Amino acid sequence: MNLDFSPEDLAFRDEVRAFIAAHYPDSLRGKQDEGEELAKEDFLAWHRVLAAKGWVNPAWPTSEGGPGWTSTQRYIWGEECAAADTIGIMPFGINMVGPVIYTFGTPEQKQRFLPDTLNGDIWWCQGYSEPGAGSDLASLKTKAERFTDPADGKEYYLVNGQKTWTTMAQYADWIFCLVRTDPNAKIQEGISFLLINMKTPGITVRPIITLGGEHEVNEVWLENVKVPVENRIYDENKGWTCAKFLLAHERSGIAGVARSKRGIERIRQMATTELGDDGQTLLQDPAFKRKVAELEIDLTALEYTELRTLAAESAGKGPGPESSVLKIKGTEVQQRVTELALEAAGHYGAPYFRGFPTDGDNMRPIGPDYAHRTAPSYFNVRKTSIYGGSNEIQRNIIAKMVLGL
């Protein structure tokens, strides 16, 4: 694998850098600098800029509207977005259900959902996890019973159940759900993949407030929700095939190498800002400096693994067990980044959630600006080793697919 940038790659990097500098919304930059919670329109603002440029879906094939980037160009794109500290594109439509639809969907389903997903006109959320069915996803209990409605003679599913930890469901237009359509089949069989309009009667979204005081995740209740059979992707009772395909793509994207590199840069800045009682910065402390160095070494190894995976995908190979390796190590690195950031913030970082404490009329948390969001970030990133299939499950996948155990 040749990692040297060609003249064409360097020109592409310059183009990307200039585009971000010229077109990243100022309103977003201001909210990020102030640590404000972003709303739906904030996320869509950057999404729509990239959609208009044709860059919102770097990994999609050109046949489905993708930009046709090489693995190197995708790597450069991630690096430049991280360096510019842009917000991420919501992954549920572009990185997750989009590839499922263009791989397993009918021509009618592609035409109906893909253009609006690309343009940001459909906001998707994911209906996978349930109470008692998270890491052991195949044990899900949400059921869908097929029937013919005598009013119009069409076939529907009647869906009943509960989904939990549903990220950004409060904004969603549609949810892609795993449901059990054959209760008598083996645990990983009898599951179907449904697309459900969130405005359908019988759907209730209830917020779950995180430790950082944010409304990011939800529980979704489905009570006698009527879903047309034409909204099923792939064959009935074969939804587990779609689920595994989607999870492999999700895990590859979870690694977050470029963002972790940016996080280490911030830690270095934090650790060289304040002087201790001995007149030295935190980065001059041998123990802390060793932690940063070890983290950088692990991140470099992860980066090369990600590049090999991207190269394999560009050669037509779908993500395999490498996605589990990326998921495990990538999330562990992300957690260590937030741990070191909180350590660098010291007592100024705990427990500063949004809105308190404030310094008199200043209405800002006490202490240096870099410390304000370290605790909420630390708490939030605890989840990364769980979602997308817990790291324990990923180790089982590697043992089976790589080691043959």
Number of C-alpha atoms within 10 A of each C-alpha: 8 7 9 9 13 11 9 10 15 14 12 15 19 13 12 18 18 12 13 17 11 10 11 17 15 10 10 18 15 11 13 15 9 13 13 12 12 12 10 12 11 15 16 18 16 21 22 19 17 20 16 11 11 15 21 22 24 22 21 19 15 12 9 16 16 16 17 18 18 17 21 19 19 16 19 21 20 19 19 20 18 20 16 15 14 18 17 13 18 18 17 20 27 22 21 24 28 24 21 22 21 19 15 16 19 15 10 9 16 17 13 11 19 22 15 13 18 24 18 21 14 18 22 29 25 24 26 24 25 22 12 12 15 20 18 13 18 21 17 23 21 21 21 25 17 16 15 13 12 8 6 7 9 12 15 20 23 17 25 20 19 21 24 24 21 24 21 20 25 20 16 18 15 20 24 23 22 27 26 29 24 17 14 9 12 11 15 16 19 19 32 25 27 25 23 22 18 23 11 14 12 14 19 15 18 14 19 17 12 14 15 19 12 15 15 18 19 20 21 23 19 21 15 17 20 23 21 17 18 16 17 22 22 20 14 17 18 17 25 20 18 22 21 11 20 19 20 21 21 23 26 24 19 22 27 22 26 19 20 23 22 17 20 22 14 15 23 17 14 20 23 15 16 16 13 9 7 6 8 14 15 20 22 13 11 10 10 15 15 13 14 19 12 10 19 17 11 14 24 13 11 21 20 14 16 24 17 16 22 22 17 16 16 17 11 9 11 16 19 19 21 20 24 28 21 24 30 24 20 27 25 19 22 26 22 20 26 24 19 22 26 24 20 25 24 12 12 21 25 16 16 21 19 18 11 13 14 14 11 9 6 8 11 16 21 17 15 13 16 18 22 26 23 26 23 22 19 22 15 17 18 17 13 20 21 17 19 25 22 18 21 12 16 22 15 14 18 18 13 12 13 12 9 8 9
